[in-house]
């Protein structure tokens, strides 16, 4: 999670209000934040990098944010990977859009339809991780998607209920990542140098999407009356993967190189600060015990 928020403007005021008031499992975003962060904290270790944090850090805070690096897990092999990777290896370099909205958000029926129609209109090859809420009336991927979608996109799209995200992002055939901009997914895309098509849904995701755009490594999907529209979905996917993809991928790859280069150094520095803090705390405890 990206702890720092940009300065509020009229354009993002509604987003900020939503983030503060919205709740997950009965706890609002701001309550979750303050449960982790208090004014007594001297340092906070954050899964990010100096370059990323420089875009949004507020030095007026009483605590100090210390980047520990992206901490992106290296791709791992699973038994179900090969079918997906075989399909991906048959595609042209940077030609595939990978579509996934994480494990905590489920698309509504309307969102599912607009994204499906947008993918169909885009004529871009895609891998889509389709998930639906267990409590819904939908019982299968076939029911979740618009009628005839699988037949119309046969050979161009691969629909799955799970995918090895890191391996797909690392693959040379992947040209864009349609993402909800959860913090871990955002960092994975940055580390692997894949441009992001941002469709933020909740919590800190709108802020992360803004960061992606500010850093030049992605585009945010525009909405009409706060709703997704298939025409915009198709247009943005085509722009990122095909029409403007070369320059955006170049920027993303350059950022990836810098993040990987600095990762070990940032982690080591964070550990030194943590050890120093523990050492100072012990000294203070000893001094306090002597006074009593």
C-alpha positions in Angstrom: 0.0 0.0 0.0 1.2 3.5 -0.9 0.9 5.4 2.4 1.4 8.9 1.1 -1.5 10.8 -0.7 -1.1 13.6 -3.3 -2.2 17.0 -2.3 -6.0 17.3 -2.6 -7.4 19.1 -5.7 -10.9 19.6 -6.9 -10.4 16.8 -9.5 -9.7 14.2 -6.8 -11.8 15.5 -3.9 -14.5 12.9 -4.5 -12.0 10.1 -4.6 -10.4 11.2 -1.3 -13.8 11.4 0.4 -14.6 7.9 -0.9 -11.3 6.5 0.3 -11.9 8.0 3.8 -15.5 6.8 4.1 -15.4 3.5 2.3 -15.1 0.4 4.5 -13.9 -3.2 4.1 -14.8 -5.8 6.7 -16.3 -3.0 8.8 -13.2 -0.9 9.0 -12.7 2.3 6.9 -9.5 2.9 5.0 -8.5 5.7 7.3 -9.1 3.5 10.4 -6.9 0.8 8.8 -4.2 3.4 8.1 -4.1 4.8 11.7 -4.1 1.3 13.1 -0.7 0.9 11.4 0.6 4.4 11.8 0.7 6.6 14.9 2.4 9.9 15.6 4.7 8.0 18.0 6.2 6.1 15.1 9.8 7.1 14.4 10.2 5.2 11.1 7.8 3.2 9.0 9.2 0.5 6.7 7.3 0.7 3.3 7.3 -1.7 0.4 8.4 0.8 -2.2 11.5 2.4 -3.6 13.1 5.9 -3.1 12.3 6.8 -6.7 8.6 5.9 -6.3 8.2 7.5 -2.9 9.8 10.7 -4.0 6.7 11.3 -6.2 4.4 11.4 -3.2 6.2 11.7 0.1 5.2 14.5 2.5 8.2 15.5 4.7 6.0 17.4 7.1 4.9 14.1 8.7 6.3 13.4 12.2 7.5 9.9 11.1 10.0 8.9 8.5 9.1 6.6 5.7 11.9 4.2 4.9 11.7 2.3 1.5 12.7 -1.4 1.8 12.5 -1.9 -2.0 9.6 -3.4 -4.0 10.1 -6.9 -2.5 8.5 -8.5 -5.6 8.6 -12.3 -5.4 10.4 -14.0 -8.2 8.2 -16.1 -10.6 7.6 -19.6 -9.3 6.6 -22.7 -11.2 3.2 -24.3 -10.6 1.6 -27.4 -12.1 -1.1 -25.4 -14.0 1.3 -22.9 -15.6 2.3 -24.7 -18.8 -0.9 -24.3 -20.7 -0.9 -20.6 -20.2 2.8 -20.2 -20.9 2.5 -22.3 -24.1 -0.3 -20.0 -25.3 1.8 -16.9 -24.5 4.9 -18.2 -26.2 3.0 -18.4 -29.5 2.2 -14.6 -29.5 4.2 -11.8 -30.9 6.5 -9.7 -28.6 4.6 -7.1 -26.5 1.3 -8.0 -28.2 -0.8 -9.4 -25.3 -2.9 -7.6 -22.7 -2.9 -9.3 -19.3 -6.2 -8.6 -17.4 -6.5 -9.2 -13.7 -8.2 -7.4 -10.8 -6.6 -9.2 -7.9 -8.1 -11.5 -5.3 -10.2 -9.0 -3.2 -12.3 -7.3 -5.8 -15.1 -8.9 -7.9 -16.3 -7.1 -11.0 -20.0 -6.4 -11.2 -22.1 -7.8 -14.0 -22.0 -4.4 -15.8 -18.2 -4.1 -15.4 -17.7 -7.6 -16.6 -19.7 -6.9 -19.7 -18.0 -3.6 -20.6 -14.5 -5.1 -20.2 -15.4 -8.1 -22.2 -16.9 -6.0 -25.0 -13.9 -3.7 -24.8 -11.5 -6.5 -25.2 -13.5 -7.8 -28.2 -13.5 -4.4 -29.8 -9.8 -3.8 -29.2 -8.6 -6.7 -31.5 -5.7 -7.2 -29.0 -4.8 -10.7 -27.8 -5.4 -11.1 -24.1 -5.2 -13.3 -21.1 -8.1 -12.6 -18.7 -8.3 -13.9 -15.1 -12.1 -14.0 -14.6 -13.3 -14.4 -11.1 -16.8 -14.1 -9.6 -18.1 -13.9 -6.1 -18.9 -17.2 -4.5 -22.1 -15.7 -3.1 -23.5 -14.7 -6.5 -25.9 -16.6 -8.7 -23.1 -17.1 -11.3 -21.6 -20.6 -11.0 -19.2 -20.7 -13.9 -16.9 -18.5 -16.1 -19.3 -19.2 -19.0 -22.2 -17.7 -17.1 -20.1 -14.7 -16.0 -19.2 -13.6 -19.6 -21.5 -12.1 -22.2 -23.2 -14.7 -24.4 -21.0 -15.7 -27.4 -17.9 -13.9 -26.1 -15.8 -17.0 -26.0 -16.7 -18.0 -29.5 -16.1 -14.5 -30.9 -12.7 -14.2 -29.3 -11.6 -17.8 -29.8 -7.9 -18.0 -30.7 -7.3 -14.4 -29.6 -8.2 -14.6 -25.9 -7.4 -17.0 -23.1 -9.9 -17.0 -20.2 -8.7 -18.6 -16.9 -9.7 -18.4 -13.2 -6.1 -18.2 -12.0 -2.8 -17.2 -13.6 0.9 -17.0 -12.7 0.9 -13.2 -12.7 4.7 -12.7 -12.2 5.6 -15.1 -15.0 3.1 -13.5 -17.4 4.3 -10.0 -16.6 7.9 -11.1 -17.1 7.2 -12.7 -20.5 8.3 -10.8 -23.6 4.9 -11.3 -25.3 3.1 -9.3 -22.6 2.6 -5.7 -23.7 0.2 -4.3 -21.1 -1.4 -5.0 -17.8 -5.1 -4.2 -17.2 -5.0 -3.8 -13.5 -7.0 -2.6 -10.5 -3.7 -1.0 -9.3 -3.5 -2.8 -6.0 -0.1 -1.9 -4.5 1.6 -5.3 -5.0 0.3 -5.7 -8.5 1.5 -2.1 -9.3 5.0 -2.8 -8.0 5.1 -6.1 -9.9 4.3 -4.4 -13.2 6.9 -1.7 -12.5 9.6 -4.2 -11.6 8.9 -6.3 -14.7 8.7 -3.2 -17.0 5.1 -3.7 -18.2 2.9 -0.6 -18.9 -0.3 -0.5 -16.8 -3.8 0.1 -18.0 -5.3 1.3 -14.7 -8.8 0.6 -13.6 -8.8 1.4 -9.9 -11.8 0.2 -7.9 -11.3 0.9 -4.2 -9.1 1.8 -1.2 -5.7 3.2 -2.3 -6.1 2.1 -5.9 -7.1 5.5 -7.4 -4.0 7.0 -5.7 -1.8 4.3 -7.1 -3.3 4.7 -10.5 -2.4 8.5 -10.4 1.1 7.6 -9.5 1.4 5.2 -12.5 0.3 8.0 -14.8 2.6 10.6 -13.2 5.6 8.2 -13.6 4.8 7.7 -17.3 4.4 3.9 -17.1 0.6 3.7 -17.8 -2.7 5.2 -18.5 -5.9 5.4 -16.4 -9.1 4.2 -17.9 -11.6 7.1 -18.2 -15.1 6.6 -17.0 -18.4 8.0 -18.2 -20.6 9.0 -15.2 -18.2 6.9 -13.1 -19.0 3.8 -15.2 -16.8 1.9 -17.6 -17.6 2.0 -21.3 -16.5 -0.6 -23.8 -15.4 2.0 -26.3 -12.9 3.5 -23.8 -11.8 0.1 -22.7 -10.9 -0.8 -26.3 -9.3 2.5 -27.0 -7.0 2.6 -24.0 -5.9 -1.0 -24.4 -5.0 -0.4 -28.0 -3.2 2.8 -27.2 -1.0 1.2 -24.5 -0.4 -2.2 -26.2 -0.2 -1.1 -29.8 -0.4 2.6 -30.8 1.7 4.3 -28.0 3.1 1.1 -26.5 6.7 1.4 -27.7 7.5 4.6 -25.9 5.6 3.6 -22.8 7.3 0.3 -22.6 10.7 2.0 -23.0 9.9 4.2 -20.0 8.6 1.2 -18.0 11.8 -0.9 -18.9 14.0 2.0 -17.8 12.2 2.3 -14.5 12.4 -1.5 -14.1 16.2 -1.4 -14.4 16.6 1.4 -11.9 14.3 -0.4 -9.4 16.3 -3.7 -9.7 19.6 -1.9 -9.4 18.6 -0.1 -6.2 16.7 -2.9 -4.5 19.4 -4.6 -2.5 20.9 -1.2 -1.4 17.5 0.0 -0.2 16.8 -3.1 1.7 20.2 -3.0 3.4 19.8 0.6 4.4 16.3 -0.1 5.8 17.8 -2.9 8.0 20.6 -0.7 9.2 18.0 2.0 10.3 15.9 -0.7 12.0 18.9 -2.1 13.9 20.0 1.4 14.9 16.5 2.2 16.2 16.5 -1.0 18.3 19.9 -0.2 19.6 18.9 3.3 20.6 15.7 2.0 22.3 17.8 -0.4 24.4 20.1 2.5 25.4 17.2 4.6 26.4 15.7 1.7 28.4 18.9 1.2 30.3 19.2 4.9 31.0 15.6 5.0 32.3 16.1 2.0 34.6 19.2 3.7 36.1 17.2 6.8 36.9 14.6 4.8 38.8 
